[in-house]
Amino acid sequence: MVVLNFYGSIKSAICISDKLKLYISNFNSDNTPDWISGWKGELEEVLLQARAVNELNNKRYNIQKGDPLITLYNNIFPNDPTTTSLTKKQIENITDKMVCIYFNYEYSDMPMGDWTTNCFDGRLCEEDYAEKIISFLDFLTYPFNGIQDFPNPTPNWIYSSNHDKEDESRIFWHQTQYGSDDFIQSLIAWGKLIDNFLQTDNDYYQFDFLCNAIFDESKCDTYQYIKLYSLCQMFLENKKESELDEKLPYFLDKRIDFDTRKLMAQHLRRIRNKIAHGDFTHFNKEIEKYAQKFLDDHYCYDYSEYSRQNWVLLSICCTLKDALALIIYYLLFKREDLDYLKKEYKNEFTND
């Protein structure tokens, strides 16, 4: 179970994805499972604990800030604002408006087997899968990748029932730019996209693979680079790795001319190969070549933040993240075109 960063009233639990049996609701909505309703008291305690931690941090760093719990309450209930400490009832009112997302299925509904094999189950030593779903959607709708056709707005999560290392202040994140109906309709649209994609058992396994591969992808280092390049390979390579020299440019930044994108793709492949073969002397040389050809004229390095090599890795990881998001867009919206590019491509593919 994951709590999302918008608030509203949901009379009855809403099915987001029929094939995944993914639902959203309030804790007290009709048809909400008892095990979900039982988290309401826990969230009330979490709000109080997070406020206490926030107060300690403010004192420690001499920060003058107001009570985040009162700010949250006033944002949710602008017609009934308060400036004093919240009552127990007012805190309950906050949790009554919380929206959570969770799986609710029988094993007969899922093609992934039972408790021993079904990947969508919540287990003590694994992250809640609803958290992975939200992280997957956030990855695809990252504001700088330029893809406009994905459903929007996409919520983030502020509390996960199986995540014990979260930032306490996260519980106070509140998206106020959009209304709850906007988020609900966006999630329903995402569910339709996912259900349309999940046609075979292999699709379920591939979806699971992508959610796990993309989850916690915040780092931009050599490991992340290898992973991102390999994911692009999975979708684009048919017989040999060098095919990406011709195919990957279609998914790189279109503000760059195509010939330059082809040159970038060649360099990206060489960088990947130097890492894969443990040739770090030539890896460093390839990183420097990439920096001189594509970054130095318009990139502001701050070596107090990152080394030169890590600045380049940050840039190329961001480049591959955007490319991968566009590839997954084709997977969800234009799957036949992506299959064609992988298997039948003969220099006539276009994604304009």
C-alpha positions as CSV (number, residue, x, y, z in Angstrom):
1,M,0.0,0.0,0.0
2,V,1.3,3.4,-1.0
3,V,-0.1,6.8,-0.1
4,L,-0.1,9.4,-2.8
5,N,0.6,13.2,-2.6
6,F,-2.9,14.4,-3.4
7,Y,-6.0,14.5,-1.3
8,G,-9.7,14.0,-2.0
9,S,-12.8,12.1,-1.4
10,I,-13.3,8.7,-3.1
11,K,-16.7,7.2,-2.3
12,S,-15.9,3.7,-3.5
13,A,-12.6,2.1,-4.4
14,I,-11.6,2.7,-8.1
15,C,-10.0,0.0,-10.2
16,I,-7.0,1.6,-12.0
17,S,-5.8,-1.6,-13.8
18,D,-8.1,-4.6,-14.2
19,K,-5.3,-6.9,-15.3
20,L,-3.1,-6.0,-12.4
21,K,-6.1,-5.5,-10.0
22,L,-4.6,-2.2,-8.9
23,Y,-7.0,0.1,-7.0
24,I,-7.1,3.6,-5.4
25,S,-9.3,4.6,-2.5
26,N,-9.4,6.5,0.8
27,F,-9.0,4.4,3.9
28,N,-12.7,4.6,4.6
29,S,-14.0,4.2,1.0
30,D,-16.7,1.6,0.2
31,N,-15.2,-1.7,-0.9
32,T,-11.8,-0.8,0.6
33,P,-10.2,-4.0,2.0
34,D,-10.0,-4.2,5.8
35,W,-6.2,-4.5,5.7
36,I,-6.1,-1.1,3.9
37,S,-8.5,0.5,6.3
38,G,-6.3,-0.6,9.2
39,W,-3.5,1.7,8.1
40,K,-5.4,4.8,8.9
41,G,-4.3,4.9,12.6
42,E,-0.7,4.2,11.5
43,L,-0.7,7.2,9.2
44,E,-2.0,9.5,12.0
45,E,0.9,8.4,14.1
46,V,3.3,8.9,11.2
47,L,2.1,12.5,10.7
48,L,2.8,13.3,14.4
49,Q,6.2,11.6,14.4
50,A,7.2,13.4,11.2
51,R,6.2,16.7,12.7
52,A,8.3,16.0,15.8
53,V,11.3,15.1,13.6
54,N,10.8,18.3,11.6
55,E,10.7,20.4,14.8
56,L,14.0,18.8,16.0
57,N,15.7,19.5,12.7
58,N,14.5,23.1,12.7
59,K,16.0,23.6,16.2
60,R,19.2,21.9,15.3
61,Y,19.8,24.0,12.2
62,N,18.2,27.1,13.7
63,I,15.5,27.2,10.9
64,Q,12.4,29.3,11.5
65,K,9.6,27.5,9.8
66,G,5.9,26.9,10.7
67,D,4.2,23.7,11.6
68,P,4.1,21.5,8.5
69,L,1.1,19.6,9.8
70,I,-0.9,22.9,10.1
71,T,0.2,23.9,6.6
72,L,-0.9,20.6,5.2
73,Y,-4.3,20.8,7.0
74,N,-4.9,24.4,5.7
75,N,-4.0,23.3,2.2
76,I,-6.5,20.5,2.3
77,F,-9.2,22.4,4.2
78,P,-8.8,26.0,3.0
79,N,-12.4,26.9,4.2
80,D,-11.6,25.8,7.7
81,P,-8.1,27.1,8.4
82,T,-6.4,27.0,11.8
83,T,-3.2,28.6,13.3
84,T,-3.2,26.6,16.5
85,S,-2.2,23.0,17.3
86,L,-4.4,20.5,15.5
87,T,-6.9,18.4,17.4
88,K,-7.1,14.6,17.1
89,K,-10.2,15.0,15.0
90,Q,-8.5,17.4,12.6
91,I,-5.6,14.9,12.1
92,E,-8.2,12.2,11.4
93,N,-9.8,14.5,8.8
94,I,-6.4,14.7,7.0
95,T,-6.1,10.9,6.9
96,D,-9.7,10.6,5.8
97,K,-8.7,12.6,2.6
98,M,-5.6,10.6,1.9
99,V,-5.5,8.5,-1.3
100,C,-3.7,5.2,-1.4
101,I,-2.9,2.8,-4.2
102,Y,-2.7,-0.9,-3.7
103,F,-3.2,-4.4,-5.3
104,N,-6.3,-6.4,-4.4
105,Y,-6.6,-9.7,-6.2
106,E,-7.1,-13.4,-6.0
107,Y,-4.3,-15.5,-7.4
108,S,-6.7,-16.9,-10.0
109,D,-6.9,-13.3,-11.4
110,M,-3.1,-13.2,-12.1
111,P,-1.0,-15.2,-14.5
112,M,2.1,-15.0,-12.2
113,G,1.4,-18.0,-10.0
114,D,0.7,-18.1,-6.3
115,W,2.4,-16.7,-3.2
116,T,5.7,-18.4,-4.0
117,T,6.1,-16.8,-7.5
118,N,3.8,-13.9,-7.9
119,C,6.0,-10.8,-8.1
120,F,3.2,-8.4,-7.3
121,D,2.8,-9.6,-3.7
122,G,4.0,-7.5,-0.9
123,R,6.8,-9.2,1.1
124,L,8.8,-8.0,4.1
125,C,12.2,-7.8,2.4
126,E,10.9,-6.3,-0.9
127,E,9.6,-2.9,-1.7
128,D,5.9,-2.5,-2.0
129,Y,5.0,-3.0,-5.7
130,A,2.6,-0.1,-5.8
131,E,5.7,2.0,-5.0
132,K,7.4,0.6,-8.0
133,I,4.4,1.3,-10.2
134,I,4.4,5.0,-9.1
135,S,8.2,5.3,-9.6
136,F,7.8,3.8,-13.1
137,L,5.2,6.4,-14.0
138,D,7.3,9.2,-12.6
139,F,10.2,8.0,-14.7
140,L,8.2,8.2,-17.9
141,T,6.7,11.6,-17.1
142,Y,9.9,13.3,-16.0
143,P,9.4,16.9,-17.1
144,F,12.5,17.2,-19.3
145,N,12.1,14.3,-21.6
146,G,9.7,16.1,-23.9
147,I,7.1,13.4,-24.2
148,Q,3.6,15.0,-24.2
149,D,1.3,12.0,-24.8
150,F,1.7,10.3,-21.4
151,P,-1.2,10.8,-19.0
152,N,-0.7,13.8,-16.7
153,P,-0.5,14.8,-13.9
154,T,1.3,11.8,-12.3
155,P,1.4,11.7,-8.5
156,N,4.3,10.8,-6.4
157,W,4.2,8.7,-3.2
158,I,4.5,10.1,0.3
159,Y,4.3,6.9,2.4
160,S,4.9,3.3,1.6
161,S,3.8,0.5,3.9
162,N,7.0,-1.5,3.1
163,H,9.6,1.3,3.0
164,D,11.5,1.8,6.2
165,K,14.2,4.3,5.1
166,E,12.1,7.2,3.8
167,D,12.6,10.9,4.5
168,E,10.2,11.8,7.3
169,S,9.3,15.1,5.7
170,R,8.1,13.2,2.6
171,I,4.7,12.7,4.3
172,F,4.1,16.4,4.0
173,W,4.6,16.6,0.3
174,H,1.3,17.9,-1.2
175,Q,0.6,18.5,-4.8
176,T,-1.6,21.6,-5.0
177,Q,-1.2,22.5,-8.7
178,Y,-3.9,20.0,-9.8
179,G,-7.1,18.8,-8.2
180,S,-7.8,15.2,-7.1
181,D,-10.0,14.5,-10.1
182,D,-7.1,15.4,-12.4
183,F,-4.8,12.8,-10.7
184,I,-7.6,10.2,-10.6
185,Q,-8.4,10.5,-14.3
186,S,-4.6,10.4,-15.1
187,L,-4.2,7.2,-13.1
188,I,-7.2,5.6,-14.9
189,A,-5.7,6.5,-18.2
190,W,-2.4,4.9,-17.1
191,G,-4.3,1.8,-16.2
192,K,-5.8,1.5,-19.6
193,L,-2.4,1.9,-21.2
194,I,-1.0,-0.8,-19.0
195,D,-3.9,-3.2,-19.5
196,N,-3.6,-2.7,-23.3
197,F,0.0,-3.7,-23.1
198,L,-0.5,-6.8,-20.9
199,Q,-1.6,-9.3,-23.6
200,T,0.6,-12.3,-22.8
201,D,2.4,-13.9,-19.9
202,N,5.6,-12.5,-21.3
203,D,4.2,-9.0,-21.2
204,Y,3.6,-9.4,-17.5
205,Y,7.1,-10.6,-17.0
206,Q,8.5,-7.8,-19.1
207,F,6.5,-5.2,-17.2
208,D,7.8,-6.6,-14.0
209,F,11.4,-6.4,-15.4
210,L,11.0,-2.8,-16.4
211,C,9.5,-1.7,-13.1
212,N,12.4,-3.3,-11.2
213,A,15.0,-2.0,-13.6
214,I,13.8,1.5,-13.4
215,F,13.1,1.6,-9.7
216,D,15.6,3.6,-7.7
217,E,17.4,4.9,-10.7
218,S,18.5,8.2,-9.2
219,K,22.2,7.5,-9.4
220,C,24.1,8.4,-12.5
221,D,27.3,6.3,-12.5
222,T,28.9,3.5,-14.5
223,Y,26.6,0.9,-13.2
224,Q,23.5,3.0,-14.1
225,Y,25.0,3.7,-17.5
226,I,25.5,0.0,-18.2
227,K,21.9,-0.7,-17.1
228,L,20.4,2.0,-19.2
229,Y,22.3,1.1,-22.3
230,S,21.4,-2.6,-21.9
231,L,17.7,-1.6,-21.6
232,C,17.9,0.3,-24.9
233,Q,19.6,-2.8,-26.4
234,M,16.8,-5.0,-25.2
235,F,14.3,-3.1,-27.2
236,L,16.4,-2.2,-30.3
237,E,19.1,-4.8,-30.9
238,N,18.2,-7.7,-33.1
239,K,21.4,-9.5,-34.1
240,K,24.4,-7.3,-33.2
241,E,25.2,-4.5,-30.8
242,S,26.3,-2.1,-33.5
243,E,22.7,-1.8,-34.7
244,L,22.2,0.8,-32.0
245,D,24.5,3.1,-33.9
246,E,21.7,3.4,-36.4
247,K,18.6,2.9,-34.2
248,L,19.4,4.8,-31.0
249,P,19.6,8.2,-32.7
250,Y,15.9,8.1,-33.4
251,F,15.4,8.3,-29.6
252,L,18.0,10.9,-28.8
253,D,17.3,14.6,-28.4
254,K,15.6,15.9,-31.6
255,R,17.0,19.4,-31.0
256,I,20.3,17.9,-32.1
257,D,20.8,17.2,-35.8
258,F,20.5,13.6,-36.8
259,D,24.2,13.1,-38.0
260,T,25.4,14.4,-34.6
261,R,23.0,12.0,-32.8
262,K,24.5,9.1,-34.9
263,L,27.9,10.2,-33.8
264,M,26.8,10.3,-30.2
265,A,25.3,6.8,-30.4
266,Q,28.6,5.5,-31.7
267,H,30.4,7.1,-28.7
268,L,27.8,5.8,-26.3
269,R,28.4,2.2,-27.5
270,R,32.1,2.5,-27.3
271,I,31.9,3.9,-23.7
272,R,29.6,1.0,-22.8
273,N,32.0,-1.6,-24.2
274,K,35.0,-0.2,-22.4
275,I,33.1,-0.6,-19.1
276,A,31.9,-4.1,-20.0
277,H,35.4,-5.3,-20.8
278,G,37.0,-3.6,-17.8
279,D,39.2,-1.4,-20.0
280,F,39.1,1.7,-17.8
281,T,42.1,3.3,-19.4
282,H,40.3,3.6,-22.7
283,F,37.0,4.2,-20.9
284,N,38.5,7.4,-19.5
285,K,39.7,8.4,-22.9
286,E,36.3,7.8,-24.5
287,I,34.7,9.8,-21.7
288,E,37.0,12.7,-22.5
289,K,36.4,12.4,-26.2
290,Y,32.6,12.6,-25.6
291,A,33.0,15.6,-23.3
292,Q,35.1,17.5,-25.9
293,K,32.8,16.7,-28.8
294,F,29.3,17.1,-27.2
295,L,29.6,18.9,-23.9
296,D,32.4,21.4,-23.5
297,D,31.0,24.2,-25.6
298,H,27.7,24.4,-23.7
299,Y,28.1,22.6,-20.4
300,C,28.9,24.4,-17.1
301,Y,31.0,22.1,-15.0
302,D,31.3,22.7,-11.3
303,Y,34.1,20.5,-10.0
304,S,33.2,21.2,-6.4
305,E,30.1,19.1,-7.1
306,Y,31.3,16.3,-9.4
307,S,34.6,15.3,-11.0
308,R,34.8,15.9,-14.8
309,Q,34.2,12.1,-15.4
310,N,31.1,12.1,-13.2
311,W,29.7,15.2,-14.9
312,V,30.0,13.4,-18.2
313,L,28.4,10.2,-16.8
314,L,25.6,12.4,-15.3
315,S,24.9,13.9,-18.8
316,I,24.9,10.6,-20.7
317,C,22.8,8.8,-18.1
318,C,20.2,11.6,-18.4
319,T,20.4,11.3,-22.2
320,L,19.8,7.6,-22.0
321,K,17.0,8.0,-19.5
322,D,15.2,10.3,-21.9
323,A,15.8,7.9,-24.8
324,L,14.5,4.9,-22.7
325,A,11.4,6.9,-21.8
326,L,10.7,7.5,-25.5
327,I,11.3,3.8,-26.3
328,I,8.8,2.8,-23.6
329,Y,6.4,5.4,-25.1
330,Y,6.6,3.4,-28.3
331,L,6.2,0.2,-26.4
332,L,2.9,1.4,-24.9
333,F,1.5,3.5,-27.8
334,K,3.2,2.2,-31.0
335,R,4.3,-1.3,-30.3
336,E,4.3,-2.4,-33.9
337,D,6.6,0.4,-34.9
338,L,9.1,-0.5,-32.2
339,D,9.0,-4.2,-33.2
340,Y,9.5,-3.1,-36.8
341,L,12.6,-1.0,-35.9
342,K,14.1,-3.9,-34.0
343,K,13.5,-6.7,-36.6
344,E,12.9,-5.1,-40.0
345,Y,14.7,-1.8,-39.9
346,K,16.5,-0.8,-43.2
347,N,17.1,2.9,-42.7
348,E,13.6,4.0,-43.5
349,F,12.2,4.2,-39.9
350,T,11.0,7.6,-38.7
351,N,9.6,8.7,-35.3
352,D,8.8,12.3,-36.2
